[in-house]
């Protein structure tokens, strides 16, 4: 069980760090959806890890990160839908 638990934490941490490096290196400009999904998945794994290790403060932090990631994914989907509507209107003209 300890190996599985540690693996969950390490995988979540690596995913979040890779997403952070991509963001710092400005490589997320054309891959915004992938960036948000990496944040959500990484924070979700770390949230599970924090819950299973009874780290309440870390659980709250990662839980907030999951909520914020979901919000950004929702916001991203709204922007994409409005961009599609604008493109279809321009094509009709």
VENWO-V627670 format. One record per helix or strand of 2 or more residues. SS is the DSSP state (H for helix, E for strand). FROM is the first residue (numbers start at 0). TO is the last residue. Records with the same first field share a line. If there is no record, write none. Layout:
SS = FROM-TO + FROM-TO
//
This chain:
H = 1-23 + 31-51 + 55-91
//
